């Protein structure tokens, strides 16, 4: 059938999209398994003689489907193939790469669907080809096994502590010695971590082929509500260039925070739901604007958990708001998160800040703080908390993180906007939680 439709595979993506749109459901059910025909050009392996194929693209681009289809092609055409699947954890490898909507099982036609042996962490194809699952968090598990091919997913999320990501990659490379043409496909959203940068550098050396793309390249196959949601989440942020456009964001030299540091903070968090009952103390920090037409009002929610670490829970900041408007946002956040205290900088407005907050909710436990040192001096000990792994982020906070990565150690600010109001509020919150007197353990006399 492929030969009969070679002309379709060579057409432009939009032409094939129109043809696919004209098919009825039964035809689509059959057609979707002919990946060479329905794949976009960027989802097909490059023509050149590559050893590493790196797909560096935004969310929803179709990276997982491209990786799974490449593995399927290898497995169905090479009965002796021994393929490694490596993800940030075994749970991720199973849920996304094997059993996911775009994983190995979903993309295989019923007559040649492989068998997943969960207890052995192995996928077997009818012709004898095998796929083995690995976790990059366990680098030593890749020491010893041999493979002919490998698919590595979201290497930007691989564990950075103790250099585990690089160790997992190096162990994989040393075991890639079966067959005459060992190859690796890598699918990831770009993140400024050492391993991703290393692979990009290998493109310059001619050892890797890199495919780049954005979320909107696959817009025809994505729900409009998803596209609207990512626009709402990332619009106006530098992080949109990474998560949507698929660009690699470079760190500013001398910045207090780096993208890798923030990714590491998210990485250690895990996926379990955080209950309010797990939080020992919750703070809403407010950095009020000088005027309603000026800077944003920074509003950050953070807490200390049962282990004594800090968790950044929400960024509720609001721009171009009247005092009663931002005060209402603070009051709503305090009720939702059951805040123990609202910390507000009083350098701009003094007692007016407290009166505005109490007008929104007379019961708010307000504490006014005064900045006696500059922004950088206040931020440096908070950045040290991140460096020591004592702060975690529950999710992505694009605008906040852009500002954090714009604060410079030598003084000054090179991030978006005129002032890092969100980052200032974060500093106040974490100072109150982790660096203030109340955060220090004390022994009470009997």
KEPAVO-821195 format. One record per residue (C-alpha): x, y, z. Coordinates in Angstrom, 2 decimals. Layout:
<xx=X | yy=Y | zz=Z>
...
END
This chain:
<xx=0.00 | yy=0.00 | zz=0.00>
<xx=2.88 | yy=2.36 | zz=0.76>
<xx=4.12 | yy=2.18 | zz=-2.83>
<xx=0.66 | yy=3.01 | zz=-4.13>
<xx=0.55 | yy=6.13 | zz=-2.00>
<xx=4.15 | yy=7.34 | zz=-2.27>
<xx=2.87 | yy=10.51 | zz=-3.90>
<xx=0.84 | yy=11.31 | zz=-0.77>
<xx=3.82 | yy=10.94 | zz=1.53>
<xx=5.71 | yy=13.44 | zz=-0.62>
<xx=2.97 | yy=16.07 | zz=-0.56>
<xx=3.09 | yy=19.12 | zz=1.70>
<xx=1.69 | yy=18.68 | zz=5.20>
<xx=-1.36 | yy=20.87 | zz=4.51>
<xx=-2.28 | yy=18.87 | zz=1.38>
<xx=-2.19 | yy=15.60 | zz=3.29>
<xx=-4.17 | yy=17.18 | zz=6.12>
<xx=-6.97 | yy=18.09 | zz=3.70>
<xx=-7.04 | yy=14.56 | zz=2.27>
<xx=-7.15 | yy=13.01 | zz=5.74>
<xx=-9.98 | yy=15.38 | zz=6.72>
<xx=-12.08 | yy=14.02 | zz=3.85>
<xx=-11.93 | yy=10.40 | zz=5.07>
<xx=-14.84 | yy=8.79 | zz=6.93>
<xx=-14.35 | yy=7.17 | zz=10.34>
<xx=-13.75 | yy=3.65 | zz=9.03>
<xx=-11.16 | yy=4.92 | zz=6.58>
<xx=-9.52 | yy=6.95 | zz=9.32>
<xx=-9.34 | yy=3.91 | zz=11.61>
<xx=-7.37 | yy=2.09 | zz=8.91>
<xx=-5.40 | yy=5.08 | zz=7.70>
<xx=-4.03 | yy=6.10 | zz=11.12>
<xx=-1.77 | yy=3.05 | zz=11.19>
<xx=-0.03 | yy=4.10 | zz=7.95>
<xx=2.36 | yy=6.51 | zz=9.64>
<xx=4.46 | yy=7.18 | zz=6.55>
<xx=1.37 | yy=8.67 | zz=4.93>
<xx=-0.18 | yy=10.66 | zz=7.76>
<xx=2.95 | yy=11.91 | zz=9.56>
<xx=4.07 | yy=15.47 | zz=9.10>
<xx=7.50 | yy=15.86 | zz=7.54>
<xx=9.05 | yy=16.94 | zz=10.85>
<xx=7.83 | yy=13.73 | zz=12.50>
<xx=9.81 | yy=11.51 | zz=10.14>
<xx=13.46 | yy=10.57 | zz=10.75>
<xx=15.93 | yy=12.80 | zz=8.89>
<xx=17.40 | yy=11.51 | zz=5.66>
<xx=21.04 | yy=12.05 | zz=6.65>
<xx=23.18 | yy=9.39 | zz=8.29>
<xx=22.59 | yy=10.29 | zz=11.94>
<xx=23.46 | yy=8.50 | zz=15.17>
<xx=21.23 | yy=10.63 | zz=17.40>
<xx=17.91 | yy=12.13 | zz=16.28>
<xx=16.86 | yy=14.88 | zz=18.68>
<xx=13.29 | yy=16.21 | zz=18.42>
<xx=13.37 | yy=19.51 | zz=20.29>
<xx=9.83 | yy=20.90 | zz=20.18>
<xx=7.00 | yy=22.50 | zz=22.13>
<xx=4.24 | yy=20.71 | zz=23.98>
<xx=1.72 | yy=18.93 | zz=21.78>
<xx=4.03 | yy=18.91 | zz=18.75>
<xx=3.65 | yy=15.15 | zz=18.37>
<xx=7.05 | yy=14.14 | zz=19.76>
<xx=5.79 | yy=11.06 | zz=21.57>
<xx=3.97 | yy=9.72 | zz=18.51>
<xx=7.07 | yy=10.30 | zz=16.38>
<xx=9.25 | yy=8.41 | zz=18.87>
<xx=6.80 | yy=5.54 | zz=19.23>
<xx=6.38 | yy=5.18 | zz=15.47>
<xx=10.16 | yy=5.14 | zz=15.00>
<xx=10.44 | yy=2.32 | zz=17.56>
<xx=7.59 | yy=0.48 | zz=15.85>
<xx=9.34 | yy=0.78 | zz=12.48>
<xx=12.59 | yy=-0.60 | zz=13.90>
<xx=10.85 | yy=-3.43 | zz=15.75>
<xx=8.68 | yy=-4.55 | zz=12.81>
<xx=11.56 | yy=-4.55 | zz=10.31>
<xx=14.34 | yy=-5.95 | zz=12.53>
<xx=13.42 | yy=-9.11 | zz=14.40>
<xx=16.70 | yy=-9.04 | zz=16.35>
<xx=16.20 | yy=-5.46 | zz=17.54>
<xx=16.79 | yy=-4.82 | zz=21.23>
<xx=15.46 | yy=-1.37 | zz=22.00>
<xx=15.82 | yy=0.61 | zz=25.25>
<xx=13.06 | yy=2.98 | zz=26.34>
<xx=14.35 | yy=5.49 | zz=28.88>
<xx=12.24 | yy=8.05 | zz=30.73>
<xx=12.54 | yy=10.04 | zz=33.94>
<xx=10.93 | yy=7.14 | zz=35.82>
<xx=9.58 | yy=3.67 | zz=35.11>
<xx=6.06 | yy=4.96 | zz=35.75>
<xx=6.54 | yy=7.65 | zz=33.09>
<xx=7.98 | yy=5.14 | zz=30.63>
<xx=4.98 | yy=2.88 | zz=31.05>
<xx=2.27 | yy=5.55 | zz=31.17>
<xx=3.57 | yy=7.67 | zz=28.26>
<xx=5.90 | yy=5.64 | zz=26.05>
<xx=4.10 | yy=2.28 | zz=26.17>
<xx=0.49 | yy=2.67 | zz=27.28>
<xx=-0.10 | yy=6.34 | zz=26.48>
<xx=-2.43 | yy=7.69 | zz=23.79>
<xx=0.56 | yy=8.04 | zz=21.46>
<xx=2.61 | yy=5.17 | zz=22.87>
<xx=3.78 | yy=1.86 | zz=21.43>
<xx=0.55 | yy=-0.05 | zz=22.02>
<xx=-1.74 | yy=2.66 | zz=20.64>
<xx=0.20 | yy=3.15 | zz=17.40>
<xx=0.42 | yy=-0.56 | zz=16.54>
<xx=-2.28 | yy=-2.13 | zz=14.33>
<xx=-4.31 | yy=-4.91 | zz=15.99>
<xx=-2.82 | yy=-7.68 | zz=13.84>
<xx=0.76 | yy=-6.87 | zz=14.91>
<xx=0.24 | yy=-5.34 | zz=18.36>
<xx=3.09 | yy=-6.15 | zz=20.75>
<xx=2.65 | yy=-7.70 | zz=24.19>
<xx=3.53 | yy=-5.64 | zz=27.25>
<xx=4.98 | yy=-7.78 | zz=30.04>
<xx=4.65 | yy=-5.28 | zz=32.88>
<xx=6.34 | yy=-7.40 | zz=35.55>
<xx=9.42 | yy=-7.76 | zz=33.34>
<xx=9.26 | yy=-4.12 | zz=32.12>
<xx=9.41 | yy=-5.51 | zz=28.60>
<xx=7.49 | yy=-5.15 | zz=25.31>
<xx=7.64 | yy=-8.11 | zz=22.91>
<xx=6.77 | yy=-7.87 | zz=19.21>
<xx=5.37 | yy=-10.90 | zz=17.33>
<xx=8.53 | yy=-11.22 | zz=15.22>
<xx=10.82 | yy=-11.43 | zz=18.28>
<xx=11.96 | yy=-7.81 | zz=18.59>
<xx=12.11 | yy=-6.65 | zz=22.21>
<xx=11.81 | yy=-3.33 | zz=24.01>
<xx=13.06 | yy=-2.87 | zz=27.58>
<xx=11.99 | yy=-0.05 | zz=29.93>
<xx=14.47 | yy=1.91 | zz=32.07>
<xx=14.40 | yy=4.81 | zz=34.50>
<xx=16.98 | yy=7.57 | zz=34.09>
<xx=16.76 | yy=8.03 | zz=37.87>
<xx=18.54 | yy=4.65 | zz=38.15>
<xx=21.63 | yy=5.11 | zz=35.95>
<xx=23.22 | yy=1.84 | zz=37.09>
<xx=20.32 | yy=-0.15 | zz=35.61>
<xx=21.69 | yy=0.83 | zz=32.19>
<xx=25.17 | yy=-0.43 | zz=32.99>
<xx=25.58 | yy=-3.83 | zz=31.38>
<xx=22.51 | yy=-4.35 | zz=29.14>
<xx=23.18 | yy=-4.13 | zz=25.39>
<xx=20.88 | yy=-2.57 | zz=22.82>
<xx=20.68 | yy=-1.90 | zz=19.11>
<xx=18.47 | yy=1.18 | zz=19.42>
<xx=17.04 | yy=3.47 | zz=22.09>
<xx=14.25 | yy=6.00 | zz=22.53>
<xx=14.79 | yy=8.57 | zz=25.28>
<xx=11.83 | yy=10.73 | zz=26.27>
<xx=11.87 | yy=14.16 | zz=27.94>
<xx=15.56 | yy=14.17 | zz=28.81>
<xx=15.07 | yy=17.73 | zz=30.03>
<xx=13.15 | yy=16.22 | zz=32.98>
<xx=15.71 | yy=13.56 | zz=33.86>
<xx=16.99 | yy=13.76 | zz=37.42>
<xx=19.86 | yy=16.23 | zz=37.78>
<xx=20.93 | yy=15.41 | zz=41.34>
<xx=24.20 | yy=13.49 | zz=41.61>
<xx=24.62 | yy=13.95 | zz=37.86>
<xx=22.12 | yy=11.12 | zz=37.29>
<xx=20.90 | yy=12.36 | zz=33.89>
<xx=24.38 | yy=12.40 | zz=32.38>
<xx=25.32 | yy=9.08 | zz=33.99>
<xx=22.18 | yy=7.41 | zz=32.61>
<xx=22.94 | yy=8.75 | zz=29.13>
<xx=26.58 | yy=7.67 | zz=29.23>
<xx=25.70 | yy=4.16 | zz=30.43>
<xx=23.13 | yy=3.90 | zz=27.64>
<xx=25.69 | yy=4.94 | zz=25.04>
<xx=28.22 | yy=2.37 | zz=26.23>
<xx=25.63 | yy=-0.39 | zz=25.92>
<xx=24.50 | yy=0.63 | zz=22.44>
<xx=26.62 | yy=-1.93 | zz=20.62>
<xx=24.27 | yy=-4.45 | zz=19.01>
<xx=23.68 | yy=-4.54 | zz=15.27>
<xx=25.47 | yy=-2.69 | zz=12.53>
<xx=23.80 | yy=0.72 | zz=12.90>
<xx=22.95 | yy=1.62 | zz=16.53>
<xx=20.80 | yy=4.75 | zz=16.83>
<xx=19.00 | yy=6.82 | zz=19.45>
<xx=15.83 | yy=8.92 | zz=19.10>
<xx=15.37 | yy=11.65 | zz=21.72>
<xx=12.07 | yy=13.49 | zz=22.21>
<xx=11.98 | yy=16.44 | zz=24.59>
<xx=10.77 | yy=19.93 | zz=25.31>
<xx=13.90 | yy=22.11 | zz=25.38>
<xx=15.26 | yy=22.92 | zz=28.82>
<xx=18.54 | yy=24.57 | zz=29.71>
<xx=20.03 | yy=21.50 | zz=31.40>
<xx=23.51 | yy=20.11 | zz=30.69>
<xx=22.41 | yy=16.98 | zz=28.82>
<xx=20.13 | yy=18.85 | zz=26.39>
<xx=22.88 | yy=21.39 | zz=25.74>
<xx=25.35 | yy=18.57 | zz=25.16>
<xx=23.15 | yy=17.04 | zz=22.45>
<xx=22.64 | yy=20.41 | zz=20.77>
<xx=26.41 | yy=20.85 | zz=20.67>
<xx=26.67 | yy=17.44 | zz=19.00>
<xx=24.58 | yy=18.78 | zz=16.13>
<xx=27.38 | yy=21.23 | zz=15.40>
<xx=29.84 | yy=18.35 | zz=15.38>
<xx=27.68 | yy=16.48 | zz=12.87>
<xx=26.91 | yy=13.64 | zz=15.27>
<xx=23.25 | yy=14.50 | zz=15.84>
<xx=20.33 | yy=15.54 | zz=13.65>
<xx=17.98 | yy=18.00 | zz=15.34>
<xx=14.32 | yy=18.53 | zz=14.45>
<xx=12.77 | yy=21.69 | zz=15.89>
<xx=9.13 | yy=22.64 | zz=16.04>
<xx=6.34 | yy=24.37 | zz=17.95>
<xx=3.01 | yy=23.42 | zz=19.44>
<xx=1.21 | yy=25.13 | zz=16.59>
<xx=2.83 | yy=22.85 | zz=14.00>
<xx=0.33 | yy=20.25 | zz=15.20>
<xx=-2.61 | yy=22.60 | zz=15.74>
<xx=-4.83 | yy=20.60 | zz=13.34>
<xx=-4.70 | yy=17.63 | zz=15.73>
<xx=-5.04 | yy=19.54 | zz=19.01>
<xx=-8.25 | yy=20.65 | zz=20.79>
<xx=-8.94 | yy=24.36 | zz=20.61>
<xx=-9.39 | yy=24.41 | zz=24.37>
<xx=-5.86 | yy=23.08 | zz=24.83>
<xx=-4.44 | yy=25.77 | zz=22.56>
<xx=-6.43 | yy=28.41 | zz=24.45>
<xx=-5.21 | yy=27.03 | zz=27.78>
<xx=-1.51 | yy=27.17 | zz=26.90>
<xx=-1.98 | yy=30.68 | zz=25.55>
<xx=-3.54 | yy=31.68 | zz=28.85>
<xx=-0.86 | yy=29.93 | zz=30.89>
<xx=2.23 | yy=31.13 | zz=29.04>
<xx=1.16 | yy=34.23 | zz=27.10>
<xx=3.59 | yy=37.11 | zz=27.43>
<xx=6.31 | yy=35.03 | zz=29.09>
<xx=9.75 | yy=34.11 | zz=27.89>
<xx=8.91 | yy=30.57 | zz=28.94>
<xx=6.36 | yy=30.46 | zz=26.10>
<xx=9.31 | yy=30.36 | zz=23.73>
<xx=10.42 | yy=27.15 | zz=25.45>
<xx=7.13 | yy=25.37 | zz=26.17>
<xx=5.27 | yy=26.40 | zz=23.00>
<xx=7.78 | yy=27.54 | zz=20.39>
<xx=10.32 | yy=24.90 | zz=21.36>
<xx=13.22 | yy=27.32 | zz=21.70>
<xx=16.09 | yy=26.83 | zz=24.10>
<xx=16.12 | yy=29.63 | zz=26.66>
<xx=19.62 | yy=30.73 | zz=27.57>
<xx=20.39 | yy=31.78 | zz=31.12>
<xx=21.47 | yy=35.36 | zz=31.74>
<xx=25.08 | yy=35.46 | zz=32.90>
<xx=25.26 | yy=36.22 | zz=36.61>
<xx=21.57 | yy=35.52 | zz=37.32>
<xx=20.65 | yy=34.44 | zz=40.85>
<xx=18.39 | yy=31.72 | zz=39.43>
<xx=18.90 | yy=29.56 | zz=36.35>
<xx=16.32 | yy=27.60 | zz=34.37>
<xx=18.04 | yy=24.36 | zz=35.37>
<xx=17.77 | yy=25.30 | zz=39.05>
<xx=14.03 | yy=25.91 | zz=38.70>
<xx=13.50 | yy=22.73 | zz=36.69>
<xx=15.32 | yy=20.83 | zz=39.41>
<xx=12.97 | yy=22.32 | zz=42.01>
<xx=9.98 | yy=20.99 | zz=40.06>
<xx=11.63 | yy=17.67 | zz=39.40>
<xx=11.96 | yy=16.68 | zz=43.02>
<xx=8.28 | yy=17.35 | zz=43.71>
<xx=6.69 | yy=14.30 | zz=42.10>
<xx=3.09 | yy=13.96 | zz=40.97>
<xx=1.19 | yy=13.24 | zz=44.17>
<xx=-1.57 | yy=15.67 | zz=45.03>
<xx=-0.62 | yy=18.07 | zz=47.79>
<xx=-3.29 | yy=18.37 | zz=50.45>
<xx=-3.72 | yy=21.53 | zz=52.50>
<xx=-3.52 | yy=19.33 | zz=55.60>
<xx=0.08 | yy=18.48 | zz=54.60>
<xx=1.10 | yy=22.14 | zz=55.00>
<xx=2.38 | yy=23.35 | zz=58.37>
<xx=2.28 | yy=27.07 | zz=57.59>
<xx=1.00 | yy=28.98 | zz=54.58>
<xx=1.91 | yy=32.54 | zz=53.62>
<xx=0.47 | yy=34.99 | zz=51.10>
<xx=3.13 | yy=37.57 | zz=50.22>
<xx=2.20 | yy=40.87 | zz=48.58>
<xx=4.41 | yy=43.37 | zz=46.79>
<xx=1.98 | yy=46.30 | zz=46.22>
<xx=2.36 | yy=48.51 | zz=43.13>
<xx=3.16 | yy=52.20 | zz=43.47>
<xx=0.09 | yy=53.05 | zz=41.35>
<xx=-2.76 | yy=51.34 | zz=39.53>
<xx=-1.24 | yy=52.23 | zz=36.15>
<xx=2.29 | yy=51.18 | zz=37.01>
<xx=3.84 | yy=47.85 | zz=37.88>
<xx=2.11 | yy=44.61 | zz=38.77>
<xx=0.98 | yy=43.69 | zz=42.25>
<xx=3.05 | yy=40.63 | zz=43.12>
<xx=0.99 | yy=38.04 | zz=45.01>
<xx=2.64 | yy=34.70 | zz=45.78>
<xx=1.35 | yy=31.76 | zz=47.84>
<xx=3.95 | yy=29.56 | zz=49.55>
<xx=3.99 | yy=27.12 | zz=52.43>
<xx=6.18 | yy=24.92 | zz=54.60>
<xx=5.36 | yy=21.21 | zz=54.34>
<xx=5.67 | yy=18.44 | zz=56.90>
<xx=9.31 | yy=17.84 | zz=55.96>
<xx=10.27 | yy=21.46 | zz=56.64>
<xx=10.78 | yy=22.38 | zz=52.99>
<xx=9.09 | yy=25.28 | zz=51.22>
<xx=6.56 | yy=24.81 | zz=48.41>
<xx=5.55 | yy=27.62 | zz=46.04>
<xx=1.86 | yy=26.94 | zz=45.47>
<xx=0.47 | yy=29.74 | zz=43.30>
<xx=1.21 | yy=33.00 | zz=41.54>
<xx=-1.89 | yy=35.20 | zz=41.89>
<xx=-0.22 | yy=38.43 | zz=40.75>
<xx=-2.36 | yy=40.98 | zz=38.96>
<xx=-1.46 | yy=43.89 | zz=36.66>
<xx=-2.96 | yy=47.39 | zz=36.39>
<xx=-5.33 | yy=46.86 | zz=39.28>
<xx=-6.84 | yy=49.37 | zz=41.69>
<xx=-6.02 | yy=48.81 | zz=45.38>
<xx=-9.44 | yy=47.30 | zz=46.11>
<xx=-8.97 | yy=44.87 | zz=43.19>
<xx=-5.59 | yy=43.48 | zz=44.21>
<xx=-6.70 | yy=43.41 | zz=47.87>
<xx=-9.66 | yy=41.23 | zz=46.88>
<xx=-7.32 | yy=38.84 | zz=45.04>
<xx=-5.21 | yy=38.59 | zz=48.20>
<xx=-8.26 | yy=37.97 | zz=50.39>
<xx=-9.59 | yy=35.29 | zz=48.01>
<xx=-6.20 | yy=33.55 | zz=47.92>
<xx=-5.95 | yy=33.67 | zz=51.72>
<xx=-9.35 | yy=31.98 | zz=52.07>
<xx=-8.65 | yy=29.39 | zz=49.39>
<xx=-5.26 | yy=28.37 | zz=50.79>
<xx=-6.27 | yy=28.89 | zz=54.45>
<xx=-3.32 | yy=31.22 | zz=54.90>
<xx=-1.81 | yy=31.66 | zz=58.33>
<xx=-0.44 | yy=35.10 | zz=57.48>
<xx=-0.46 | yy=37.77 | zz=54.79>
<xx=2.92 | yy=39.48 | zz=54.50>
<xx=2.83 | yy=42.81 | zz=52.67>
<xx=5.66 | yy=45.17 | zz=51.85>
<xx=4.84 | yy=48.59 | zz=53.31>
<xx=7.51 | yy=50.70 | zz=51.60>
<xx=4.92 | yy=51.74 | zz=49.02>
<xx=1.87 | yy=53.07 | zz=50.84>
<xx=2.66 | yy=52.25 | zz=54.46>
<xx=-0.45 | yy=51.97 | zz=56.61>
<xx=-2.63 | yy=52.34 | zz=53.50>
<xx=-1.60 | yy=48.83 | zz=52.42>
<xx=-2.90 | yy=47.31 | zz=55.65>
<xx=-6.14 | yy=49.33 | zz=55.56>
<xx=-6.84 | yy=48.27 | zz=51.97>
<xx=-6.28 | yy=44.62 | zz=52.82>
<xx=-8.48 | yy=44.79 | zz=55.91>
<xx=-11.20 | yy=46.49 | zz=53.88>
<xx=-11.23 | yy=43.41 | zz=51.64>
<xx=-11.35 | yy=41.08 | zz=54.65>
<xx=-11.25 | yy=42.41 | zz=58.20>
<xx=-10.03 | yy=39.05 | zz=59.47>
<xx=-6.87 | yy=38.89 | zz=57.36>
<xx=-3.80 | yy=38.18 | zz=59.54>
<xx=-1.73 | yy=41.00 | zz=58.02>
<xx=1.94 | yy=41.60 | zz=58.79>
<xx=3.68 | yy=44.61 | zz=57.27>
<xx=7.35 | yy=44.28 | zz=56.35>
<xx=9.80 | yy=47.03 | zz=55.38>
<xx=12.63 | yy=46.66 | zz=52.88>
<xx=15.80 | yy=47.90 | zz=54.57>
<xx=18.03 | yy=46.26 | zz=51.93>
<xx=17.98 | yy=46.21 | zz=48.14>
<xx=16.16 | yy=43.58 | zz=46.09>
<xx=19.30 | yy=41.60 | zz=45.30>
<xx=20.51 | yy=41.51 | zz=48.90>
<xx=17.10 | yy=40.21 | zz=49.99>
<xx=16.95 | yy=37.69 | zz=47.16>
<xx=20.41 | yy=36.13 | zz=47.56>
<xx=19.65 | yy=34.01 | zz=50.68>
<xx=16.39 | yy=32.86 | zz=49.05>
<xx=18.29 | yy=31.78 | zz=45.93>
<xx=20.60 | yy=29.83 | zz=48.25>
<xx=17.56 | yy=27.92 | zz=49.53>
<xx=16.86 | yy=26.83 | zz=45.95>
<xx=20.49 | yy=25.83 | zz=45.42>
<xx=20.33 | yy=23.58 | zz=48.50>
<xx=17.08 | yy=21.95 | zz=47.34>
<xx=14.90 | yy=23.38 | zz=50.11>
<xx=12.30 | yy=24.99 | zz=47.82>
<xx=9.99 | yy=23.28 | zz=45.33>
<xx=7.57 | yy=24.64 | zz=42.75>
<xx=4.18 | yy=23.01 | zz=42.36>
<xx=3.87 | yy=23.45 | zz=38.62>
<xx=5.09 | yy=26.04 | zz=36.16>
<xx=4.98 | yy=29.75 | zz=36.98>
<xx=6.16 | yy=31.31 | zz=33.68>
<xx=6.01 | yy=35.03 | zz=34.48>
<xx=7.38 | yy=34.58 | zz=38.00>
<xx=10.23 | yy=32.39 | zz=36.79>
<xx=11.12 | yy=34.84 | zz=34.01>
<xx=11.55 | yy=37.54 | zz=36.66>
<xx=13.56 | yy=35.28 | zz=38.96>
<xx=15.97 | yy=34.48 | zz=36.14>
<xx=16.40 | yy=38.20 | zz=35.48>
<xx=17.75 | yy=39.13 | zz=38.93>
<xx=21.54 | yy=39.52 | zz=38.75>
<xx=24.09 | yy=38.82 | zz=41.47>
<xx=25.98 | yy=42.04 | zz=40.82>
<xx=22.83 | yy=44.09 | zz=41.23>
<xx=20.26 | yy=45.07 | zz=38.67>
<xx=17.44 | yy=43.40 | zz=36.79>
<xx=17.44 | yy=42.09 | zz=33.21>
<xx=14.11 | yy=40.30 | zz=33.13>
<xx=10.76 | yy=41.29 | zz=31.58>
<xx=8.94 | yy=44.41 | zz=32.74>
<xx=10.21 | yy=47.38 | zz=34.68>
<xx=10.33 | yy=45.67 | zz=38.06>
<xx=10.41 | yy=42.07 | zz=39.36>
<xx=7.26 | yy=42.43 | zz=41.48>
<xx=6.36 | yy=38.73 | zz=41.40>
<xx=9.92 | yy=37.76 | zz=42.34>
<xx=9.89 | yy=40.34 | zz=45.15>
<xx=6.71 | yy=38.81 | zz=46.58>
<xx=8.29 | yy=35.35 | zz=46.35>
<xx=11.33 | yy=36.59 | zz=48.29>
<xx=9.10 | yy=38.02 | zz=51.02>
<xx=7.13 | yy=34.77 | zz=51.28>
<xx=10.16 | yy=32.50 | zz=51.53>
<xx=11.99 | yy=34.88 | zz=53.87>
<xx=9.02 | yy=34.77 | zz=56.23>
<xx=8.71 | yy=30.98 | zz=55.97>
<xx=12.34 | yy=29.87 | zz=55.96>
<xx=14.59 | yy=32.72 | zz=57.08>
<xx=12.58 | yy=34.65 | zz=59.64>
<xx=12.68 | yy=34.15 | zz=63.38>
<xx=9.44 | yy=32.19 | zz=63.32>
<xx=11.04 | yy=29.57 | zz=61.08>
<xx=13.88 | yy=28.85 | zz=63.50>
<xx=13.43 | yy=25.95 | zz=65.96>
<xx=13.40 | yy=26.98 | zz=69.61>
<xx=13.56 | yy=25.08 | zz=72.91>
<xx=10.95 | yy=26.25 | zz=75.36>
<xx=11.70 | yy=26.11 | zz=79.09>
<xx=9.57 | yy=23.72 | zz=81.19>
END
